[in-house]
């Protein structure tokens, strides 16, 4: 009974924190121009893909007078897909330069202004019969997605108080899931998933950027940025009061001043500084392992196989899109749920349990796919496992990674860290896109065993190595990582890893 009362009281205090100032509106507005854009463009391109390929064929004929070969159309379509990843890679690299010169708010506004441009280009590509404009628009959409995702995470992390920092930064994942869901929804044939509407469908996201451009100027820049990098205590306090309600915020400001004293004049370190600093090797390795395992953890494999699995379960072809929509909705709900529990359960526990659950489900899916001909019930079990996989993914690695990336690097290294993480994310995304078709062709459903091993490695790394960051200042978290050490023995050739858990 006491536990229930504590939970209700804790939930009530969290909600009071969000509505005491303008924080809730701020989170929504920043989210719409941030990770939401990335999520939308990841799924929105799927539905109109045959119409765009048909358009490439007809526009080539219109401009050049001959019919392009099948390989030519495939190459151009592959370029359309690849340019989004290339744009994302370049956009993520620019985050350090833009956030340091324009501030977090300025970089966010610039990104939203840029995002309107490719929407206009995409819209006019159809009436002008120009597939080249689609290529330009996809690159710019990718650039905005790469930059916006990084700025969104940094902006929220540097604007939230320590006790609800995790809950606030989890909304990065929530808005990405919402973007994916909207992309799937508007892609339905009944909405905009028709041949005559594909260019309108791909422009929808620009509306939310315009909303951000209209509202965000009325909000302050990130309090941590204002104090630590600009040295303005008065503006920092005003920013905190605007977002989180009345108060003197003495403890929060003291924590920022302590971090500023440690950093000194050395703000905005480069990526090379980040990689050379021996005190940050474990943080860099952690991001490398976690992001690598997310990209190679099997989410793409599940997506590819899910269509045939749903078909075998007896779901009509025209209804499969609605089942996929259900998966998207479950991702949104689980990320919201994760946000409510992250400050109680902790980042580390949610992360290793998420990877562990994904690993176990991958093995079970391998088994059910081999046994699918033995019983008509097996495909339905596989469908349930797919839903569970996305629940573990959405409530673990997907939700926690943005929060963790914000917390394990202090102010001077954070922009450089996000350049590194963004580069890593988009590079691995591109690499996996090339490797995945060959992997599936060679291993087929056995590839799930490989993905299961990758997820297991991540779960073990997080469980044994990664420190908990819940409720700690950024300097305390840095000290936790310094306590991880490799110790060798002169009599035994053993390498042991120790961490304060």
N, C-alpha and C positions, 0 to 999 in steps of 0.2 A: 504493500500500500504506500509506504514511504517512498519507494522507488518511483512509483507512478506519479506521486505528487512532485517529486524532484524533476522528473521528465517534463511534466506540464509547466512547472515553474521555469525550467530552463528554456523550453520552447517559447514561452510567453516573453521572457526577457530578450530572446533573440529577435522576435517580431517587433518588440518595443524599440530595440536598437535600430531596426531598419526604417521604422516610421517616425522616429523622433526628429529626424532631419529629412533631407531629400535623398537619402541613400538609395531607397528602393527605385525611385524614378531614374536616378543616376545609373544604377546597375542595368536597368532595362535599356536606356538610351545608348550607353556604351556598348552593350551586347549586340544591339541591332546593326551597328556599323562595324563590329568586330568579328568574332568567331561565327556569328550567324551567317555572314556572307560566304565564308569558307564552306560551311555545311550545306548551304543552298546550292552552290555551284558543283559540289561533289555529286549530288543526286539529280539535279535538274537536267543535266546533260544526257542522262540515260534515256529518258522517254523520247526526245526528238531526234536521237542519233540516226535512225534510218531516213528521216525526212531531210536532215542536214546533208547526209551522203548523197541523197537524190538531188538536192540543191547544188551540191558541188559538181555533180555530173552535168546538170542542165546549164549552170552558169559558165562552166568551161566551154561547153558547146556554143553558148551565146557569144562569148568573147573571142574564141579561137576558131570557131567554125567546124571543128571535128569532135567526134565523140571520144572522151578519154578512156583509156584502158582501165580494166578493173584494178590493176596494181597501182595506177596513178591515183584513182579515187581513194583506195585504201591508204596510200602513203599520205595524201593530204589530210584524211581523217585522223590518222595516227599523229600527224603534226598538230592538228587541232587539240587533241588530247594532251600531247606532250608539252605544248606551249603553256598550258595552264600550270603544269609543274615547274617549268622553267621560270615563269613569271613569279610563282610562289617562292622559289629559291632566291631570286634576285630581290624580291620585296622583303623577305626575312633578313637579308644581309644589310639592308639599308636602315634597319631599326635603330642601331646604335647612333648613327649620324643624325637621323631626324629627331629622335627623342632628346638628344643632348642639345641640339640647336633650337628646336621648336617647343620643347617640353612634351609631356605625355599628351596633354590636351591638344596642343597644336598639331602634333603628328597624327592624332586620331582624326581631327577635322580635315587635314590635308588628304588623308587616305580616303575619307568619304567623298571629298570633292573629286578625287581622281576616279573613284568607282562609278561616278555618274557618266564619265566620258565613254568607257567601253559599252555601257548600256545604250547610249545614243548610236555608237558605231554598229553594235549588233543589230539594232532596230532597222537602220538604213541599209544593212547588207542585203536584205531580201529584195526591196524595191529597186536597188541598183545592180542586182545580179552579180554581186562581188563576193566570192568565197574568201578573197584576200582580206576583206574587212573582218570576217569571222576569226581569222588567224590573229589579227591585231587585237580584237576584242578579248579573245581568250587569254592572250598574254597579259593584257592589262587587268582582267578579272583575277588572274593568278597573282599578279603583283599586289593587288589590293588585299587578296586573301592572306598572302604571306606576311605582309606588313601589318595588316589589321589584327590578325591573330596574336602576334607578338606584342603589339602596343596595347591591345585589350587586356592581356594577362598582366603586363607590367603596371598599367594604369590602375587596375582594380587592386592588385597586391599592394601598391604603394599608397592606396587611399583608405585601406581598411584597418581597423584596430586589431591588435594581436588576438584577442579572445574569439573573434569571429572571422579571422583572416581566411581560414580554410573554407568556411561556408560561402564567403563572398567570391573567392577565386574559382570555386567549383562551378559557378554560374557560367564560366567560359565554356565548359563542356555542355551545360544545359542549353545555351544559345546555339552551339554548334549542332546539337541534336534537333533543336527546333528548326534550324535552317534546313537540315536534311529532311525533316518531316514535311516542311513546306514545299521543298523541291519535289518530293514524291507526290504530294497532294495535287499541286498545280500541274504535274505531269500526267495526271489521269486524263483519259480521253474525254470525259465529261466536263473537264475544266479547260485546260489549255493544251492537252496532249494530242493536238490534231495538226495536220500538215500546214494548214493556213495560219497557225498561231505560234510556231516554234520560236520565231524571233521575239515575239512579245513575252513568251514564257521565260526566256533567258534574260529579260530586262527587268523582271519583277523586283529583284533584290535592290535595284537602284532607289526605289521608293523609300526603303528603310534608311538608306544613306542620307536622303534628303531630309527625313525626319530628324536624324542625328544632327545634321548641319543646322537645322532650325532651333534645336533645343540645347545641345551641348554647350554653346557659348555662354549660357547662363549658369554653368557649373564651374567650380574652381579646378585648377590643375592639381595633380597628386600632392598631398601634404608632405610626404617624404621627400619628393623632388624639390618642393618649394623651400624646405628647411635645409636639407643636407647639401643640395647642390647650389641653391640660390642664397642660402643663409638668412632667410626672412622668417623669423619666428612668429611675428605678428600675422603675416599672411597665412602661415601654416595653421595657426590656431583658428583663424577665420574659416579656412577651408574645412577643418575638422568639424567646426560648429555648423557650417552649412550642410555638410553631409550627414553628420551623426547627432545633431541637436545641441542644445546649450551645454556648457561645461568648460572647465579651464584646461582639461586634457594635459595636466601636469606630467603624469607618468609617461604618456605617449611621447611628449616633447622631450622629456629627459632621456628616454630610450634613443630617440633620433639624434640628440646632441652627443650621446655617448658613442654612437656609430660614426657621427661626423668627426669626433675627436680621433677615433682610430684611423679613419680614412685620411684626414688632414686635407691637403691640397690636391691629392692624387685622385681626382674624379675621372670617370669615363675611361677606364682601362680598355686596351685593345684586346682582340681575340688572342693575339700572340702572347700578351701579358697573362691572359687567363690560362693558356696552355702551359706557360713556363712556370707559373707560380706553384711551387711544390705543396703549399698549404691547401691548394684547391684540386689536387689530383683526384681525390676520392669523389668530390662533387661532380667533376667532369666525367669520371668513369661511371658514376651512377646514372647520369643523364644519357650516356652512350649505351649502357646496358638496357635501361628502361625503354628509351625510344627505339632502339634496335629491335627489342623483343616485341614491342607494340606493332611495328611495321611487319615483322616476320612471324607474328604470333597467330596468323591464320584467319584474320577477319575477312581478307579478300577471298580466301578459299571457301569460307562459309557462304559468302555472297554469291560466288560463282555456282556452287553446288546446290544452293537453296532452291533454285528454280526447278531443277530435276527432282529434288527431294519432295517438294510440294506437289509436283505433278504425279509422282508415284504414290503420294498419300491420297490421291483421288481428288485433289483440289482442281477445279476447272481452270484452264489457261487464263481466261478472262477475269478470274477471281484472285489470281496469285498476287497481283499488284496490291490488292486490299490486305492480304496477309503480310506483305512487305511493309505496308503502311502501319500495320499493327506492331511490327518489330520496331519501326521508327518511333511510334508512340510509347512503347515500353522503354526505349532508350531515354526519352525525355523524362518519364516518370521516375526511372531508377536514378537518374542524375539529380533530380530534385530531392529524392529520398536520401541520397548520399550526402547532399548538402546539409540536410537536417541532422545527420548523425556524425559527420566528420569530426566535429569538435569534441564529441564524446568518445568515439571509438578510436580516433587517431588515423593519421595518414598511412603509417606503416602497415597496420593490421588490415586495412581495407585493400591496400595494394597487393600484399602477398596472398591474401585470400582470393582476390580477384584473379590473379595469375594462376593460382593453384586450381581454382574452379574451372578456368578455361582449359588448363592442361588435362584435367580429368574428363571434361566433356568431350574434348578432341578424341581421346581414346575410345570413349563410349560411342561417338559418332562413327569411328572406324569400324567398330564391331557391328553396329546396327546396319551400316551400309553393306557389309558382307553377308549379313543374315536377312536382308530385305526380301529375298525370294522365299524364305521359309514360312513367313506368316504375314498376313495382310495388316497386322497390328504394328509391325516394325516401322514402316514409314511414318506412322503417327507419332511413335516414340521419338524418331529422329527430328520431327518438326518441333516437339516439345524441347528437345535438347538444343536446337538452334536458338529458340527463345531464351533458354537458360544461359547459353553462351553469351548472348548480347547483354543479358542482365549482369552477369559477372564482369564482363568487359566494361559496360557503362558505369557500374557501381564501384569499379576498382581502378585499373590503369587509366582508362579514358578520363575519369573524373578527377583523379588525384594528381596526375602528372603536371597540369598547369599550376596547381597550388604548390607542389613540391619545387618546381623550377623557380618560383618566385622566392621561396623561403631559404633555399640553401646557398644563395649568393648575396653578399652584401651590396650596398648601393653602387659602389664604384665599379663592380664587376658585372652587375646585373644586365645592362644593355649588351655587353660583349657576350655574356652567357646566352642571351636570347638569340644573338646572331649565330652562335655555334649550334644551339639547339634547333633553330629554324633551318639552318643549312643542312644539319644532320637529318631532320625530319623529311625535308623535301628531296634530298639526295637519296635516302633510303626508299622513299615512296617511288621515285623514278626507277631506281635499281630493281625494286621488287616487281614493278610493272613489266620490265624486260624479262626477268628471270621466271616469273610466275607461270606463263603459258608453257614453257619448256618443262618446268617442274611438274605441272599437272599432267602433261602428256606422258612423262616418264613414270611417275609414281601413282597417278590417279588418286584414288581415295587413301592410299598409303601415305600420301603427303600430310594427312592429318596427324600421323604419328610423329613426323618431323616437327610440325608446328607445336605439338604437345610437349616435345622435349624443350623447345625454345621457351615456351611459357613456364615450364618447370624450372629452367635455369633462372629465369627472372624472379620466380617466387622464392627460390632458395637464396638468391642474392639479396633480395629485399629483407627476408626473414633474418639472415645471419649478419648482414653488413650494414644496411641502411638504418641510421638512427631515427627515432621519432622526433618530429618537429612541432607537434601540437603544443600550444600554449607557451612557446619559447620565443625569446627575442632572437633577432638574426645573428647577433654576436654569440649568444648561447649555442645556437645551431652550428655556427662555424667551429666553436670549441668542441662540440660533439664529433664533428668530422675529423678534427685533429686528433681525437682520442682513438680513431681507427688506426691500427699500426700492424705492420708485418714484422714478425719477430722470428729470427732464425736461431737455431741451436748449434753450438760447436760440436756436440757429440752426436746429435741426431739431425739428419738432413730432412727436417720437417719445417714446413711453412705454415704458421697458424695465424689466423685473422681474428682480431679481437675488436669488439666494439661495445660501447656502453649502451646496453639495451634497456 
